[in-house]
């Protein structure tokens, strides 16, 4: 910016920025403006990074376990699921088609009981559920098929007080029919693997069971409840859904992750946008402080401005002096806020743990926020937009006071003296 203004204008602007005893109040206003812009920019960067990370992490967890598209028949279970899954798996863009049997159960150990969702799945398919297979914290998935072993989430295992080799009892209300109605079905299963997806809701409720065993348990031999389909690009579902529909070749209901989670992710997007607008107000208030501070500075320096004008300074020079003065506050606050925001955003989980340790309270408990850690995703485009917005507001805030200073009549100013 130095080439836009002369050294004389920079020198006078710097003198106006330096704190002097008689200008103490004006310096305080300038200081508050600087801090306000700094905190506004830093807060925007951190909040946007956490919101982006939160959405990205939830998407990866939800889609990593639940699939991207879901094939369900009308009115009855899938009996030809092997052939349908094989045809769908050959569709370009599809990475996995996994037949699923699932049902709600009550899991019980000697220590506690808890509700759970049992998902019957083939061993080969489960090993390709990367959110599960790559996050086994104890035990193994080897030999999963053909056994009566199950894989449970770490939070569920911890709540029930069980580990590898222990048995838990699963109770389902949908059991064999009797003259008096359906009798509950119960059976004990050995824990063969414990996983930690990182999403508390899944880790506290999911139980994976071999597909054949789940079919027996839920009295649905030779049938599957649905086929879950995983694709290369979940954000481009419209390109692959027609191909999947054609490959199925039978009346069916085909939905995708956007339909099943539209309310949840829609609410996240609204919250993200509203947070951006609210936090922008911090920067706006700081910019208004620049206006008030510069206006008071112009009033206080009226005699000095008049003397500069009589010595030959043009209105353009006076305008430039006060633009530099106000812009220095805005640019400085934005730059420091930019550095502070990136520092916090890139270490937000460490800071959360430190605050939790110092305060003795759990910050962002996973039971409420779904995730076991606080994620952060700093997007350069958003950071650039925040910095540009703060600089623009700061520069616009300098224009009116600078214009007032340039319009000051030196005769009237000196006459008042």
C-alpha positions as CSV (number, residue, x, y, z in Angstrom):
1,X,0.0,0.0,0.0
2,X,3.0,2.2,0.4
3,X,3.1,3.2,-3.3
4,X,-0.4,4.6,-3.0
5,X,0.6,7.3,-0.4
6,X,3.5,9.6,0.1
7,X,6.0,9.3,3.0
8,X,4.6,12.6,4.4
9,X,1.1,11.0,4.6
10,X,2.5,7.9,6.3
11,X,4.5,10.0,8.8
12,X,1.5,12.1,9.9
13,X,-0.8,9.0,10.1
14,X,1.8,7.2,12.3
15,X,2.0,10.2,14.6
16,X,-1.8,10.2,14.9
17,X,-1.8,6.5,15.8
18,X,0.8,6.8,18.5
19,X,-0.7,7.1,22.0
20,X,-0.2,10.4,23.8
21,X,-1.5,11.4,27.1
22,X,-4.0,14.0,25.8
23,X,-5.3,11.6,23.2
24,X,-5.7,8.7,25.6
25,X,-9.4,8.3,25.1
26,X,-9.1,8.2,21.4
27,X,-6.3,5.6,21.7
28,X,-8.6,3.5,23.8
29,X,-11.3,3.5,21.2
30,X,-8.7,2.6,18.5
31,X,-7.5,-0.2,20.8
32,X,-11.0,-1.6,21.2
33,X,-11.5,-1.4,17.4
34,X,-8.3,-3.4,16.9
35,X,-9.2,-6.0,19.4
36,X,-12.8,-6.3,18.1
37,X,-11.7,-6.9,14.5
38,X,-9.0,-9.3,15.7
39,X,-11.5,-11.4,17.8
40,X,-14.1,-11.2,15.1
41,X,-11.8,-12.6,12.4
42,X,-10.3,-15.2,14.7
43,X,-13.7,-16.3,15.9
44,X,-15.1,-16.6,12.4
45,X,-12.2,-18.7,11.2
46,X,-12.4,-21.0,14.2
47,X,-16.2,-21.4,14.2
48,X,-16.4,-22.0,10.4
49,X,-13.5,-24.6,10.7
50,X,-15.3,-26.4,13.5
51,X,-18.6,-26.4,11.7
52,X,-17.0,-27.7,8.5
53,X,-15.1,-30.3,10.4
54,X,-18.2,-31.3,12.3
55,X,-20.2,-31.8,9.1
56,X,-17.4,-33.6,7.3
57,X,-16.7,-35.9,10.2
58,X,-20.4,-36.7,10.6
59,X,-20.7,-37.5,6.9
60,X,-17.7,-39.8,6.9
61,X,-19.0,-41.6,10.0
62,X,-22.6,-41.9,9.0
63,X,-21.8,-42.9,5.4
64,X,-19.0,-45.1,6.4
65,X,-21.3,-47.3,8.4
66,X,-24.7,-46.9,6.8
67,X,-24.0,-46.8,3.1
68,X,-24.9,-44.3,0.3
69,X,-27.9,-46.0,-1.3
70,X,-30.5,-48.5,0.0
71,X,-32.4,-51.0,-2.0
72,X,-35.6,-52.4,-0.3
73,X,-38.4,-54.4,-1.9
74,X,-42.0,-53.5,-1.8
75,X,-44.0,-55.5,0.8
76,X,-41.6,-58.4,1.4
77,X,-38.0,-59.2,2.1
78,X,-35.4,-59.8,-0.5
79,X,-34.9,-63.5,-1.3
80,X,-32.7,-63.1,-4.4
81,X,-30.3,-60.8,-2.7
82,X,-27.2,-62.6,-3.7
83,X,-27.8,-62.1,-7.5
84,X,-29.1,-58.6,-7.1
85,X,-26.1,-57.6,-5.0
86,X,-23.8,-59.1,-7.6
87,X,-25.5,-57.2,-10.4
88,X,-25.4,-53.9,-8.5
89,X,-21.7,-54.4,-7.6
90,X,-20.8,-54.5,-11.3
91,X,-22.3,-51.0,-11.9
92,X,-19.7,-48.4,-12.7
93,X,-19.1,-46.2,-9.7
94,X,-20.4,-48.8,-7.1
95,X,-17.7,-50.1,-4.8
96,X,-19.8,-52.4,-2.6
97,X,-23.3,-53.9,-2.5
98,X,-23.9,-55.6,0.9
99,X,-27.1,-57.5,1.8
100,X,-28.2,-56.6,5.4
101,X,-30.5,-58.1,8.0
102,X,-31.2,-55.8,11.0
103,X,-33.4,-55.5,14.0
104,X,-33.7,-53.8,17.4
105,X,-32.8,-55.9,20.4
106,X,-32.1,-55.6,24.1
107,X,-28.5,-56.5,25.0
108,X,-27.8,-57.8,28.5
109,X,-24.8,-58.8,30.5
110,X,-24.4,-59.7,34.2
111,X,-23.7,-56.0,34.9
112,X,-26.2,-54.0,32.8
113,X,-28.7,-53.9,29.9
114,X,-28.9,-51.6,26.9
115,X,-30.8,-51.3,23.7
116,X,-28.9,-52.1,20.5
117,X,-29.3,-52.4,16.7
118,X,-28.1,-55.8,15.3
119,X,-27.0,-55.7,11.7
120,X,-26.4,-59.0,10.0
121,X,-23.6,-58.7,7.3
122,X,-21.2,-61.0,5.5
123,X,-17.6,-61.1,6.7
124,X,-16.2,-59.9,3.4
125,X,-18.6,-56.9,3.3
126,X,-17.9,-56.0,7.0
127,X,-14.2,-55.9,6.3
128,X,-14.9,-53.3,3.6
129,X,-16.9,-51.1,5.9
130,X,-13.8,-49.0,6.5
131,X,-15.2,-47.1,9.5
132,X,-15.5,-50.4,11.3
133,X,-12.8,-52.6,9.9
134,X,-10.1,-50.0,10.3
135,X,-11.1,-49.1,13.8
136,X,-11.0,-52.5,15.6
137,X,-9.6,-51.8,19.0
138,X,-9.7,-55.4,20.3
139,X,-10.3,-58.8,18.8
140,X,-10.5,-59.6,15.1
141,X,-13.0,-60.0,12.3
142,X,-11.2,-63.1,10.9
143,X,-13.5,-66.2,11.0
144,X,-16.5,-64.0,11.5
145,X,-18.7,-65.9,9.0
146,X,-19.8,-69.4,10.2
147,X,-19.4,-68.4,13.9
148,X,-21.6,-67.2,16.6
149,X,-19.4,-64.3,17.4
150,X,-20.4,-60.7,17.2
151,X,-18.7,-57.3,16.9
152,X,-19.9,-54.6,19.3
153,X,-19.1,-50.9,19.7
154,X,-16.6,-49.8,22.4
155,X,-19.1,-47.6,24.3
156,X,-21.7,-50.4,24.4
157,X,-19.0,-53.0,25.5
158,X,-17.9,-50.5,28.2
159,X,-21.5,-49.9,29.4
160,X,-22.2,-53.6,29.6
161,X,-18.8,-54.2,31.3
162,X,-17.7,-56.9,28.8
163,X,-14.7,-57.7,26.7
164,X,-13.3,-60.1,24.1
165,X,-14.5,-63.7,24.9
166,X,-17.3,-62.6,27.2
167,X,-20.9,-63.4,26.3
168,X,-23.9,-61.1,26.1
169,X,-27.5,-62.0,25.8
170,X,-29.6,-60.5,23.0
171,X,-33.4,-60.4,23.4
172,X,-35.7,-59.7,20.5
173,X,-39.5,-59.2,20.8
174,X,-39.9,-60.9,17.4
175,X,-39.7,-64.5,18.3
176,X,-41.5,-67.7,17.4
177,X,-45.3,-67.6,17.2
178,X,-47.3,-69.3,19.9
179,X,-51.1,-69.7,20.5
180,X,-50.6,-66.8,22.9
181,X,-48.8,-64.5,20.4
182,X,-45.1,-64.0,19.6
183,X,-42.6,-65.1,22.3
184,X,-39.4,-63.1,22.8
185,X,-36.3,-64.7,21.3
186,X,-33.1,-64.7,23.3
187,X,-29.7,-66.1,22.7
188,X,-26.2,-65.6,24.0
189,X,-23.3,-64.6,21.7
190,X,-19.6,-64.3,22.3
191,X,-17.8,-61.0,21.6
192,X,-15.2,-61.5,18.9
193,X,-14.3,-57.9,18.1
194,X,-14.8,-54.4,19.6
195,X,-14.7,-51.4,17.3
196,X,-14.7,-47.6,17.8
197,X,-16.1,-45.7,14.9
198,X,-15.7,-42.4,16.7
199,X,-19.4,-41.5,16.6
200,X,-20.9,-42.1,20.0
201,X,-24.3,-43.1,18.8
202,X,-22.9,-45.9,16.7
203,X,-20.3,-47.0,19.3
204,X,-23.0,-47.2,21.9
205,X,-25.7,-49.1,19.9
206,X,-24.3,-51.1,16.9
207,X,-23.8,-54.9,17.0
208,X,-22.6,-56.7,13.9
209,X,-23.5,-60.3,13.5
210,X,-22.8,-62.9,10.7
211,X,-25.5,-62.6,8.0
212,X,-26.5,-66.3,8.2
213,X,-26.7,-66.2,12.0
214,X,-28.8,-63.0,11.9
215,X,-31.2,-64.6,9.4
216,X,-31.7,-67.5,11.9
217,X,-32.0,-65.1,14.9
218,X,-34.6,-62.9,13.2
219,X,-36.4,-65.9,11.6
220,X,-35.7,-64.7,8.1
221,X,-33.7,-67.6,6.5
222,X,-32.7,-67.0,2.9
223,X,-33.9,-63.3,3.1
224,X,-32.3,-59.9,3.5
225,X,-34.0,-56.7,4.7
226,X,-32.1,-54.5,2.3
227,X,-29.0,-54.1,0.2
228,X,-26.7,-51.2,1.1
229,X,-24.8,-49.7,-1.7
230,X,-21.5,-47.8,-1.4
231,X,-20.3,-45.6,-4.3
232,X,-17.1,-43.8,-5.2
233,X,-18.6,-40.3,-5.0
234,X,-21.5,-39.9,-2.5
235,X,-21.9,-36.2,-3.6
236,X,-22.8,-37.4,-7.2
237,X,-25.5,-39.8,-6.4
238,X,-27.8,-38.6,-9.3
239,X,-25.3,-40.0,-11.8
240,X,-25.3,-43.5,-10.4
241,X,-28.8,-44.0,-9.1
242,X,-30.4,-44.7,-12.5
243,X,-27.8,-47.3,-13.3
244,X,-28.4,-49.0,-9.9
245,X,-32.2,-49.0,-10.5
246,X,-31.7,-50.6,-13.9
247,X,-29.4,-53.3,-12.4
248,X,-31.9,-54.3,-9.7
249,X,-34.5,-55.2,-12.4
250,X,-37.5,-55.6,-10.0
251,X,-40.0,-53.4,-8.2
252,X,-38.2,-51.8,-5.3
253,X,-37.7,-48.7,-3.2
254,X,-34.3,-47.0,-3.9
255,X,-33.3,-44.2,-1.5
256,X,-30.0,-42.5,-0.8
257,X,-28.2,-40.9,2.1
258,X,-29.4,-37.4,1.1
259,X,-33.0,-38.5,1.6
260,X,-32.4,-40.3,4.9
261,X,-30.4,-37.5,6.4
262,X,-31.8,-34.4,4.7
263,X,-33.3,-32.9,7.9
264,X,-30.1,-33.4,9.9
265,X,-27.6,-32.0,7.3
266,X,-30.1,-29.3,6.4
267,X,-30.2,-28.2,10.0
268,X,-26.4,-28.2,10.1
269,X,-26.2,-26.0,7.0
270,X,-28.7,-23.5,8.4
271,X,-26.8,-23.3,11.7
272,X,-23.6,-22.8,9.9
273,X,-25.0,-19.9,7.9
274,X,-26.6,-18.3,10.9
275,X,-23.4,-18.5,13.0
276,X,-21.5,-16.8,10.2
277,X,-24.0,-13.9,10.1
278,X,-24.0,-13.5,13.9
279,X,-20.3,-13.5,14.2
280,X,-19.9,-11.1,11.3
281,X,-21.6,-8.6,13.6
282,X,-18.5,-8.6,15.8
283,X,-16.4,-7.3,12.9
284,X,-19.2,-4.8,11.9
285,X,-19.3,-3.4,15.5
286,X,-15.5,-3.1,15.5
287,X,-15.7,-1.3,12.1
288,X,-18.2,1.1,13.6
289,X,-15.8,1.8,16.4
290,X,-13.2,2.8,13.8
291,X,-15.7,5.4,12.5
292,X,-16.4,6.8,16.0
293,X,-12.7,6.8,16.9
294,X,-11.6,8.5,13.6
295,X,-14.4,11.0,13.9
296,X,-13.3,12.0,17.3
297,X,-9.7,12.1,16.1
298,X,-10.7,14.5,13.3
299,X,-12.4,16.7,15.8
300,X,-9.5,16.7,18.1
301,X,-6.9,17.3,15.3
302,X,-8.9,20.1,13.6
303,X,-6.3,22.7,14.4
304,X,-3.5,20.5,13.1
305,X,-5.4,19.7,10.0
306,X,-5.9,23.4,9.3
307,X,-2.2,24.1,9.8
308,X,-1.3,21.3,7.4
309,X,-3.7,22.8,4.8
310,X,-2.2,26.3,5.2
311,X,1.2,24.8,4.7
312,X,0.2,23.4,1.4
313,X,-1.3,19.9,2.2
314,X,-4.1,19.1,-0.3
315,X,-7.5,17.7,0.6
316,X,-6.3,14.4,-1.0
317,X,-3.4,14.3,1.4
318,X,-5.6,14.9,4.4
319,X,-8.0,12.2,3.1
320,X,-5.1,9.8,2.7
321,X,-3.7,10.5,6.2
322,X,-7.0,9.4,7.8
323,X,-7.5,6.5,5.5
324,X,-4.1,5.2,6.5
325,X,-4.9,5.8,10.2
326,X,-8.1,3.8,10.1
327,X,-6.9,1.2,7.7
328,X,-3.9,0.5,9.9
329,X,-6.3,-0.5,12.7
330,X,-8.4,-2.7,10.4
331,X,-5.5,-4.3,8.6
332,X,-3.5,-4.9,11.8
333,X,-6.5,-6.4,13.6
334,X,-7.4,-8.6,10.6
335,X,-3.8,-9.9,10.3
336,X,-3.5,-10.7,14.0
337,X,-7.0,-12.3,14.0
338,X,-6.0,-14.3,10.9
339,X,-3.0,-15.8,12.6
340,X,-4.8,-16.3,15.9
341,X,-7.7,-18.0,14.2
342,X,-5.5,-20.4,12.2
343,X,-3.5,-21.2,15.4
344,X,-6.7,-22.1,17.4
345,X,-8.5,-23.8,14.5
346,X,-5.5,-26.2,13.9
347,X,-5.2,-27.1,17.6
348,X,-8.8,-26.9,18.6
349,X,-8.9,-30.5,20.0
350,X,-5.8,-30.0,22.1
351,X,-7.3,-26.8,23.5
352,X,-10.6,-28.6,24.3
353,X,-8.7,-31.2,26.2
354,X,-6.7,-28.6,28.0
355,X,-9.8,-26.6,29.0
356,X,-11.5,-29.8,30.1
357,X,-8.5,-30.7,32.3
358,X,-8.2,-27.3,33.8
359,X,-11.9,-26.9,34.5
360,X,-12.6,-30.4,35.5
361,X,-15.7,-30.4,33.3
362,X,-16.2,-32.3,30.0
363,X,-16.3,-29.8,27.1
364,X,-18.4,-30.9,24.2
365,X,-19.5,-34.3,25.6
366,X,-19.8,-37.0,22.9
367,X,-23.2,-38.0,24.1
368,X,-24.6,-34.7,23.0
369,X,-22.4,-33.9,20.0
370,X,-22.2,-37.4,18.5
371,X,-18.4,-37.3,18.0
372,X,-15.7,-38.4,20.4
373,X,-13.3,-35.6,19.4
374,X,-13.8,-32.0,18.2
375,X,-13.0,-31.8,14.5
376,X,-11.7,-28.9,12.5
377,X,-11.5,-28.4,8.7
378,X,-9.9,-25.1,7.7
379,X,-10.9,-24.2,4.1
380,X,-8.6,-21.7,2.4
381,X,-11.5,-20.2,0.4
382,X,-13.5,-19.4,3.5
383,X,-10.5,-17.9,5.3
384,X,-9.8,-15.7,2.3
385,X,-13.5,-14.6,2.2
386,X,-13.4,-13.8,6.0
387,X,-10.2,-11.8,5.6
388,X,-11.5,-9.9,2.5
389,X,-14.8,-9.1,4.3
390,X,-13.0,-7.8,7.4
391,X,-10.6,-5.6,5.3
392,X,-13.5,-4.3,3.2
393,X,-15.5,-3.3,6.3
394,X,-12.5,-1.7,7.9
395,X,-11.6,0.3,4.8
396,X,-15.2,1.4,4.3
397,X,-15.3,2.6,7.9
398,X,-12.5,5.0,7.3
399,X,-14.0,6.8,4.3
400,X,-16.6,9.0,6.1
401,X,-14.2,10.3,8.8
402,X,-11.5,10.8,6.2
403,X,-13.9,12.7,4.0
404,X,-14.9,14.9,6.9
405,X,-11.3,15.7,7.6
406,X,-10.6,16.5,3.9
407,X,-13.7,18.8,3.8
408,X,-12.6,20.7,6.9
409,X,-12.3,24.5,6.3
410,X,-8.9,25.7,7.7
411,X,-10.2,29.2,8.2
412,X,-13.1,28.1,10.3
413,X,-10.9,25.7,12.3
414,X,-8.3,28.3,13.1
415,X,-11.0,30.9,13.9
416,X,-12.3,28.7,16.6
417,X,-8.8,28.8,18.2
